[in-house]
Amino acid sequence: MAKVPVATSELVGAFLEAIGYGIYLVVSPQCVTALRRKYASISTITLVYFSTTMFVTFLLITMHIAVDLTRTFQAFTANLDVGGSSELYFATVDTSLNMAKTASYVSVTLLADILVIYRTYVVCARKWWVLPVPLLLFGVDFAMSVWFTWSINKAHPGSSVLLSTVWDRSKYFYIATLVLNWYCTISTDLVISLRIWGIQRALNNYATLRMDNSNSALAIILESAAIYSVALVCLIGTSAANSSTMFCFLNSVSGSHRYFSLTSHRSTPC
């Protein structure tokens, strides 16, 4: 099977990211509305935390897509008289735009991971004993993100982007993020969501008007971060196989993580 060029994967990834950003812009006002509804019932500290997280996340997300679109535009419009110029452009890893893209991506990921840990703490009735494992996993995740970002400056110019140590080390960051999300999801949200779904199904046997289970199933899929986890698995698999399609998943993961983090903002009890 023919190998997909890196430039093609980057272009498709930018397109998927634009779709994710559009979803983000649609969902974001709903998160603001949810906070306004809960304004009187939540503490000032919680309100400041959520508001600050949403604002900082918006800046980082916008920065990420702006950098990606700039990179794509430069790759496909500069040096048009040179064959394979777009492929040569993406082969150069140690650039300021790559650094900005990676830094914004890992920052959004870490902010969302903190939110996931907070949800786990709240869902488990604010018991402190649930925090050590997620915090340990977050520490590993943070260390891998620093290592991943720092590696960009150590990349050899002109070498194959797929064989670069940057993307080799990125797998550890993705794995740490996946394990943290799976742990928090399985231990709290997914179990509770499935129990609620089971109760609703049981009530349908006695209710005159049957409840729409499809909406419940959709809510479970979205709030359990199942879409994000599947995208992460695909990203890790393509990265381990040194496949250029990893760049498609890399940008789509950014979009699904944004949507998941915003869904968490809407559903987190305070």
N, C-alpha and C positions, 0 to 999 in steps of 0.2 A: 504494500500500500504506500502511495506517495506521502512523503512527509509534508506536513502543513508548515509553510514558512512562518517565521516568528512575526513578521510584519502583518501577515494576514490575521494571525491570532490576536495581535495587539489591536487591530482595527475592529475585529468582532467584539473583543473585550470592551473597547471604548463604547461601542454601540449598546452592549448589554448594560454597561454602567450608566449610560444616559437614560435607559429605561428605568433602572433602579432609582436614579435620582428623581425622575418624574414621579415615581411612587412615593418617594420620600417627601416631596413637596406637597403631595395630596394628603398624606397621613399626618404630617407635622402640625397643621392647624388643629386637627382633632386632639392631638396631645396637649396643645395649649388650652383648648376648651375643657379637657378633662381636669387639668390643673386648676382652672378657674372654678369649676364646679366643686372641687375639694378644698378650695382655699380656706374655708372656715373650719374645716374638720381636721386639718393636718398641722403639724408643728411648723414653726418658722424655719427651723433648721432643715427639715425635710423639703419644704417649699423652695428654699434657697438652693439645696442640693439638686433637685430636679430641674429647676429653672436654669441653673448654671450649666448643668450637664447638657441640656437641650441646646443652649446657646453655643457652647464650645463645640458640641458635636456638629451643629449646623456650619460653623466656620470651617472645621476640619473637612467635612464632607464636600463643601463647596470648593475648598482648596484642592482636594484630591481630584475632583472631576475637571477642574480648570487646568490642572497640571497635565492630566491625561489627554485632554483635548488639545492642549498646546503641543505635547509630544507627538501626537498623531498628525496634527497639521504640519509640523515641521518635518516629520519623516516623509510625508507623501507630497510635499510641495517644494522642498529644498533639493537642489542638485538633480533636477529632473533629467539632465543630459547625461547623468552617470547611471549606468545599469546597476540595478540592485541597491540603489542608494537608501531606500527605506530599510532594507535588511541591515545594511551597514550602520545606519543610525541607531537601531535598537540593539546592535551588538556592543555598543559602548555603554557600559553599565555605570561607571563612576562619573556621573554628571550631577549637577545641582538639582535638575528636575527630577531625576530618579531618587535622589536623597529626600526631596520634598514630598514626593509621592509616597515613598515607603514610610517616612516619619508620620505623615497624616494618616496613612492606613493603620499602622500599629497603634497610634494614639486613639483612633476611633474604636479599634478592637479592645484596647485596654479599658476604655471608658465603659463600653458595653459589658465587658466582663465584670467590672466592679458593680454594675447595675444588676447583673445576674446573681452575684453573690449576695447583694442586698435583698433581692427577692427571696432567695433561699432562706435568709435569716428571718424575714418577715413571715413567710409561709410556714416556717417551723416554729411559729409562736415566739419569735425573738429569743430562742434558746442559744446561748453562747457556745454550747458544745458542738453545734453544727458548723461553726466557722473554721476550725483549724485546717481541715482538709482543703476546702476551697481556697483559703488564704495561702496555703502551701503551694497549691497548683497555680495560683495567680502569681506568686513569687517566681516560680519557674517560667511562667509565661512572660513576665516582665523581663527577666534575664535574657530569655531567647529573643525578645523583641529588640533589646539593646544590642545584642550580638549581631542580629540580622541587619539592623540599620547601620551599625558600625562597619560591617563587612563591605558595604558599598564603596567606601573609600579605599579598600584594599584590593578591589577588583583590577585585573590586568586589562588595560585598554586594548580593544580589537579582538579579544578572545571570544569564543562562542558563548553567547549569553546563557545557553542551556548547560554548559559545562562550568560556568562560573561558580566559585565558592559561595557567592551570595545566595544563589537559588538552591544550592546544596544545603546551606545552613537554614534557609527559610523553612524547610520541611519540619524542623524541630519546633519552630514557632507555631506552625499550623497544628502540629500534633498536640502541643501543650494547650492551645486554645480549644481544640476539639475535646480533649479529655476533661477540661474544666467545664465546658458547656454540657457535656454528657453527664458528668457527675451531678451537677446542679439540676439538670432537667430530670434525670431518672429519679433522683432522691426527693424531689418536691413536685414540680409543676406537672410532669407527665402522669405521675401516679394519681395526683388529685384530679386532674382533668379526666382521666379514664374512670375514676370513681363517680364523678359528677355525670359523665356520659352514661354510665351504667345505671345510675339512679333515674335519669331521664328516660332511658329505655324501659325501665321497670314501671315507671309512672304511666307510660304510654299504654300499658295493658289495661289501665283503669280509667284513663282520661277519655272524655267524649271527643275532644278535639286533639288529635295527635300532634305532638311537638315535632318540629322539623329537625331531625337528627343531622341533616347535612350541614346545617349551620354550626352545630356543636362539633362535628368532625373537623370542619374548617378551622374553627377556633383552636381546637387541640393541636392541629398541625402547625398553625402559625405561632401560637404561644409556647409550644414546646421546642421551638427552634429546629424543627425537623428539616425544613428546607435548607436552613443554614448548615446544619450538620452534614446533610447529603452533599451539598456543594463543597464543603471542606474535605470530605472523603475523596471526592473526585479531584480536588486540587492536590491533595497529598499523593494520590495515585499517579496522576499525570506528572507531577514533579519528580516522584521517585523513578518514573520511567523515562525521564529526560525528554518528555514530549512538549512540543511548543504549545499545545492546546491548553497547557496550564495557565497561560496568560488570559484565555477566555474565562476560565473559572476564577482566576485571581480577581478580576474586576467584578464578576457576577457575585462572588462571595462578599465583596464590599457592599454591593447593593442589598443583598439578602440580610446581611448583618445590620445594616441601617434599619431596614424594615422591622426586623426582629427586635432591635433595641427600642424602637419607637412603640411597638406593640407592648413591650414590657412597661414602658412609661404609662401607657393607658391602663394596663391591667394590674399594676402593682398596688396592693392594698397598703395604706399608709397608717 
